[in-house]
Structures are given as structure tokens and as C-alpha cells.
């Protein structure tokens, strides 16, 4: 089986999903080598989760708490600045700022934080707020998405993460995240790209979706990228069912099997080839060693060090954060050349 010359259609991509895994791997790896070569990248980043209180209460989420819960929290701007200072002390070039959805959130809260970060650490990249958070901010502050993003960009927002998309199929979202709609996420991303704000794209898989929904998601990401060119990378996020309502209700009994993971990575490379160069395997969801093995199915990026990440850790404790040297080691074990990058996939140094 050879890689298709043109991007595969929905039906062709679905056929590829059901193809022999080894052939799928060979096809994905051929495309990866032609696109990005043998380099595996990652960024030194620090996660700031400003609150775990969330009114959406999505069944897929182990992170959220209700107001009044003993472990609920909401960081002040000063609290976040302390974390940003720690990020800088650890050598992070990027802070990744996301959190829950509560009516107390205001645009001014984020503007104040972003401006102070840029005043104190001008070179620190602010990658903040998922499309879901931006949509929510616009609604509760009675502003347009464009106005919210314009103000945040002026205050110092450099880029946006890709979270909140889950799987871009409303039938699936109705089960795993009822308040969310695929078109809302896509719309916010399109507006962000039109304002010159580059973003990531993600897919949270391994819950109630089937191959049809997974392929639909990839096609919708590709179609938006064809219009805007604003996505920097496509990040695969493996769902962890532990401590979630989906698991408690018996809707998801266990994690996706290894063959499903491998097919998800490979198909992402094949469907998005020519549109998104970087396919990221988020090691936090897989473990470092397993993530390095999945790189051999078309992956080219391990995302980042993820200092202080809390959301995935809420579902299942794991290896903690990663150092740059650790990520470099695991890139080498997969036979690749490790490189530290910045948020925008510029190589800072080879390791």
C-alpha cells in the first residue's frame, strides 16, 4: 500500500483505518520522513490551571470541582504570576494557561495577567485559553469572540492551545461533554486564525467515539486548516477514564488498546499530510516510554515538559513532569534526533 497522492476523502480514510496496521505504519512513516525528517521536537513549558471550578461539569472530566468543594480553588492574578516566575526559573519558554468555566471569569482578569507577564518577562510566550474558554468568556461578558480575542492579543496573548475540541462530532459530544458543540470550537479557531493568532488542534479519543467520528474529526480539522493555515500542530490526547463520570456510569471501562492508539497516530499523519506538518503525541497521556514508541507511527513531536500539569493528572497519577533531557532520551530511543523548539516550532537547539 502506498501513501495516497491526494488527501484521502472521508470514505478513503475510513478504509485506511481498517487496513493492516503495519501497512498503515509504513505509509505514515513515509509521509513523516518526507515532511519533517527524523527530528522529534518538544517545548519547555509550564502549565497554569487558574481554576478547577467549572459549571460545565462534563462527564469526561476528572479535573473539575464544584464551588464549595474542599479542594476547589481559583487563583488570583498574583498567584498566577508566582507560577509564571517559577516557570521562568525552570527554563520554560512558554506558559500554557487553561482552566474551568465560571461566571466570575472576566476578560480583564486575563488582560491583567497577560500584561504583567509581558512586562516582567517579555520573551515568555503566552499560550492560553481553549476555544471553549474563549466562547464562554464572550458569552458571559456579552462580547463577540472577535472582540475577546482582539483584546487578549493586545494584552499579550501569543497563541492558543487546542483543547476543548474533544471529538468534533455532536453526537459524541452529547455524551461526553453535553454543553459543547463542534461548530463553536471551529468558529473560535477560525476567528483566532483570522486575527493572526496561531493555535494547536487536538483530538481526545478513546472514550465513546468510533472510527467514523475519529475520521470526521480529522477531516474537519483539515478543512479548517485549508482555509486558514492557522494550526501549528495536531495533538493526540488519550482519554483516561479513571475518576470520571463516564467510567462511574460504565460508559467507558478502560483505556483504548495499543492498536487503537497506533492507528489514531498513523491516520492523523496520513489525513493531515500536506496541511499540518507536526503530529504530536502528548506523552502525559501515554507515559514517556509508550509515547516514544508511538512516534514510529508518524509522530514528530512530544509536546513539552508540562511542568505543573493538573488536568490529565486528575484522571490518573503518572510519571510527573519531564525534563528536556528525558524527552531527548526518549526521542533517541525511537531512533530520532531530539530538538527543543519554541511554541511556533522554530528549533532552538538540538539535544
Phi, psi and omega in degrees: 000131179253154177297137180295145180289322179256158178298135184293144175286177178303311183293323178293321179294322179293323176297320179297323178303323183270003179284171176300133185298320180296319179294322178296319178297314180300319180295315181295319181292325176298316179292321179298314181298320180291330186272308186235001180071214186255013181276137171246125186252165175192156184245150172275103184230160183228129182267129173244111179256100194291335174203149173254006176276130183212128181281346182285326175051048184293135181300340181278350193259127175264353186275324190291151173229161176266151177302130182100345176297146184299332180254016176285146179212159175215114184283139171283168176301320180295321176300317180293324178295326175297320178291322177297322177296320177296320178304313180297319181295333180273356179091013179292141174258353185217138167251138184247108191247110177215163179187197183278181184241110180224150183300339180290346181292134176229158175297324182297325178303312180285322178301316180299316180294312183299316182297319181290323176300312182292331177291318184275321184225077186304330184272354181285123182281131177259108173250112193213149170068119174288167176301325178297317179295319180295316179299317179294315178303316180299317183293310185285339177263004177053052178229164174280158176301320181297320180293317179301309182294323178298317179293318180293322177297317179297326181283343177136000177299127181259324184202170179233144173286174184255005185297167178092347180287325187054250170236127187281067179213113186299332176295321177287316181299327179301331181271315189266335183204073189306327181287348187266150175227140183302317184296329179296314180297313181297321181295313180300317180296321179295320178295316179303313180298323180293337178268003180083016177267112178284148184222164168267167170233145181228166169217118175266112187236168175096030178238259182252359181285157171246179180304327181298316180291322179298314180294319178302318179301311181299319180295320181292323175296316181297318181297319178291319178298324178296326180280322191245328185066021188269350181278135178272322183203161174246121187251126176270127180242119180273125181291134174251113186283343188297138179068020177248159177295328179299321179285317181299325180273359179078015179281332176225114184273328187206176177287158177299145179289165184300323180296324179293316177303311183298318179294322180297317179294311183298314182293326177300315178299316185290313183291325185265359181302132182090352181239312176234117186285325189260124176246116188256133175253106186285104188300334181300327180275348185241335194094150188295313184295316181293320178300320179295327177291322181290342175302334183282008175247026176110001180283153182220007186205142179253011179075278183184182183291331176057043175302131173069021178293135184241333191291308178294326181293340178292329181279323181197120176301146181214216192283002183081205180275176178239145171271164176299321180295322177296313181296323177297318179301313183289332173295318180294323181295340176268008177080025186241173181258114182280144179212134172280134180240173168262186182301328187262017175068028167274131180288126177268321178191153174268145185242000000 
